[in-house]
Amino acid sequence: MGFFADFIPRTGDKGLTKWAHYFEVYERELTRFRREPVTFLEIGVFRGGSLPMWKEFFADGSTLVFVDIDPECKAHEIPGTHVEIGNQADPAFLASLVEKYGPFDVILDDGSHVCAHQIASFNGLWPHLDKRGVYLVEDCHTSYWPGFGGGYRNEASFIEFAKRLVDKMHSWYTDQDGLFPFDQMARVLCGVRFYDSIVVCEKSADPEPPVSLFIRNGEVSGSRKALEIRNRSSVFSGKDGR
Ligand SMILES: C[S@@+](CC[C@H](N)C(=O)[O-])C[C@H]1O[C@@H](n2cnc3c(N)ncnc32)[C@H](O)[C@@H]1O
């Protein structure tokens, strides 16, 4: 398991609370962020065990920000980290984080796990995730628990919110404008990955419409005609039909 298998036997007295299968997800999703200093934000400090873990995981010079609603969590701050106290569902608090530390390369929501809070944090912070950055929401099994604002197929749950993001990401391709209109999220969302209890949303590198390639004899030609014929030309004005 690489970094985490090595780190766990060396943990100190600050408690770390994660489901066992999350470490493999971190390896898959976050290893590429280790090469250069990044700006990382984790919501949820609790006993502080993730601070030394992420400090060692990310490159020296990274900006590592941790948030909790409990003022006592400030005591878990260690050199090279910042602990900010506030409510993850408060837009003004989120805006203050963005102002002070943004934009972010990686955002990890391990806070209250209340669906409405997860959605409020996503809405407040996603616009401030950098290109190619990832936004991870943990413990999404609470989307199946009414006590957390979830319940099977409850429209208000985070899992249902994330499923709707999948539709928005594909809204370039719609030819049912009335039923399924183009959504600007398509420009900035290039992947939604569902793991057991973790949803990962990835920011696009490029907000332009996708291009279909035809490749032969080493020559490449690109076209957006497949989108244009579905009456999406208003969205792609000046860029269609190449
Ligand atoms: C699951 S624990 C965090 C675990 C920690 N990330 C770790 O890896 O060990 C959840 C934390 O979220 C905090 N929390 C609960 N509601 C919150 C809210 N509305 N805003 C910010 N933090 C919140 C709790 O105080 C608690 O410390």
The ligand as a Tripos MOL2 file, in Angstrom:
@<TRIPOS>MOLECULE
LIG
   27    29     1     0     0
SMALL
NO_CHARGES

@<TRIPOS>ATOM
      1 C1        -14.6300   12.1690   11.2840 C.3       1 LIG1
      2 S1        -14.0130   13.4660   12.2980 S.3       1 LIG1
      3 C2        -12.5620   13.9630   11.4400 C.3       1 LIG1
      4 C3        -11.5130   12.9020   11.4310 C.3       1 LIG1
      5 C4        -10.1660   13.3450   10.9310 C.3       1 LIG1
      6 N1        -10.2400   13.9320    9.5990 N.3       1 LIG1
      7 C5         -9.2380   12.1520   10.8990 C.2       1 LIG1
      8 O1         -8.7720   11.8060    9.7960 O.co2     1 LIG1
      9 O2         -8.9440   11.5820   11.9480 O.co2     1 LIG1
     10 C6        -15.1720   14.7290   11.9940 C.3       1 LIG1
     11 C7        -14.8580   16.0920   12.5630 C.3       1 LIG1
     12 O3        -15.7290   17.0060   11.9280 O.3       1 LIG1
     13 C8        -16.0550   18.0410   12.8250 C.3       1 LIG1
     14 N2        -17.2970   18.6850   12.4120 N.ar      1 LIG1
     15 C9        -18.5810   18.3020   12.6790 C.ar      1 LIG1
     16 N3        -19.4560   19.1840   12.1550 N.ar      1 LIG1
     17 C10       -18.7180   20.1320   11.5220 C.ar      1 LIG1
     18 C11       -19.0520   21.3090   10.8000 C.ar      1 LIG1
     19 N4        -20.3340   21.6600   10.5900 N.pl3     1 LIG1
     20 N5        -18.0430   22.0650   10.3120 N.ar      1 LIG1
     21 C12       -16.7480   21.7200   10.5110 C.ar      1 LIG1
     22 N6        -16.3670   20.6020   11.1900 N.ar      1 LIG1
     23 C13       -17.3390   19.8140   11.6880 C.ar      1 LIG1
     24 C14       -16.1610   17.3400   14.1720 C.3       1 LIG1
     25 O4        -15.9710   18.2750   15.2210 O.3       1 LIG1
     26 C15       -15.0900   16.2620   14.0590 C.3       1 LIG1
     27 O5        -13.9060   16.6730   14.7050 O.3       1 LIG1
@<TRIPOS>BOND
     1     1     2 1
     2     2     3 1
     3     2    10 1
     4     3     4 1
     5     4     5 1
     6     5     6 1
     7     5     7 1
     8     7     8 2
     9     7     9 1
    10    10    11 1
    11    11    12 1
    12    11    26 1
    13    12    13 1
    14    13    14 1
    15    13    24 1
    16    14    15 ar
    17    14    23 ar
    18    15    16 ar
    19    16    17 ar
    20    17    18 ar
    21    17    23 ar
    22    18    19 1
    23    18    20 ar
    24    20    21 ar
    25    21    22 ar
    26    22    23 ar
    27    24    25 1
    28    24    26 1
    29    26    27 1
@<TRIPOS>SUBSTRUCTURE
     1 LIG1         1 GROUP 0 **** ****
